């Protein structure tokens, strides 16, 4: 392997050589415990993040409407994926905010950039979700309430 090839290979494989146990105060080797951490994170979101409670209500309503309209399995899968993407964006946004707050307790312009960009990712997901909801649920909903033939 050439010197350049070796450098590229080392750059590509350097991250996988880092043992997280050496740098993290808490790493779980038990899948049940890991699941508990994930559920604790979700409960944190529901308790402290107002938008997540709105999302929970909206998610349940959209799923109930989807089932009531008896949309196809493919359409239901798209709805579920769309809801999941918005939830994931919200969770990542909260994680970014927590890390930025921890790393930068003083107001810093780049901390603002990180938080604003993470929030923009949520907004992008929500806008896409609304458009997908209109496209998939709009026509059968309008037909169900008698506004479309």
N, C-alpha and C positions, 0 to 999 in steps of 0.2 A: 504494500500500500504506500502511495506517495505521502510526502509530508503534509501536503494540502488535504489529501484524503483522510489522513489520520486526524487532522485538526477538525475536519467536518464530522468524522465519526465520534470523536471525543465530545464535541459540542452537542451532538444528537443524543448521546447516551449519558451525559453528565448528570442530568436530573434524576434518571432512574437509579443512579448509584447512591442517592441521598437516602439515608435511613431516617424516617420520620420520628422514630422512637428516640433518636439522639437529640431532637430539637423541640419536641412537643411535650408539654407536661402531662397531657392526657391523650393516649392512643388506645383504642379498644381493639382487642383481638377476638372479641366475642360478638357474634352477629346480633344476638338478642340485645346486648348492651348498646350496640351501635344503633339498632332500631329505636331503642329508648331515647337515645340522644336526638335522633331525627324527630320523633314524636314530641320531645320536649321543645325542640325548635319550632315546630308547628304550633304548639300551645302558646309559646312565647309570642308568636306572630298574632295569634287570635286575641291574646290578652292585651298586648301593647301597641299593635299597629292598627289604627282605626280603619285604614283602607282594606285590610285583610278581612275584617268583619263584613264590610260592604261586598267584597269579593265573594265571601262565603254565601251570603244571601243571593247574590246574582248567579253564582254557580248552581245553586240548588234550583232557583227559578228557571234558569235556562235548561237544566236537565229535565225538570218536570214538564216544561213546555215541549221539549224535544220528544219525550215519551208520549205525551198527550197527542202530539201531531203524528206520531208513528212514522217518523222519518226513517230512511233506510239505514242499515247498519253502517254503511260507508259514511253517510252524512253524520250519524251519531259518533262514529270514530273521529271524524274531523272536529266535531264540537268538543269531544273529550280532549283531544290533542290541543285544541285552541285554549280551552280552560286551563289545562296543565301548563302551557307555555306562559300564560299570564301569571299563574301562581308562582312558577319558578322565577320569573322576572322579579316579582315582588319579594320573594325570599332572598334572591341575590342582591337586590337593592338594599334590603335591610342589613344584610351581612356586610356589604360595602360601607354603608353608613356607620355600622358599629366599629369596623376596623379603622375607618378614617377618624372617627371620634376618639378612638383609643390612641392612634398614632399621632394625631394632630389636635390636641385639646385647644390650642389657640386657633383663631380663624386664619386660615391660610388660603390664598387664591387657588392653589392646586387641590386642596381638600374640597373646596366648593365645586371645582370642575368634576372631581370624582363622584361626588354626591349628585350633582345635576345630570351627569351622563348616565349614571345608574337609574335615576328617576326617569330619564328620557327613554330608557329601554323598557320600563314598565308602561309608559305612555304609548310607545310604539306597539307593544303587545296588546294593549287595551283597544287601540284604534283598529288594529287588524282583527281582533276578536269581535268587535261591533260590526265591522264590515262582513266578516264571515257569518255572523249570526243573522244579519239582514239577508244575505244571499241564500242561506240554507233555510232559515226559519220563516223569513218574510212571506214568500209565496204561499206555503201551506197554511200559515197563520191567517193571512188575508182571505184565503179560500174558506177556511174553517169558520170565520166570523161573517162570511157572506159578502165580502167586498170584491172577490174575484170569482169568476165562474169555475 
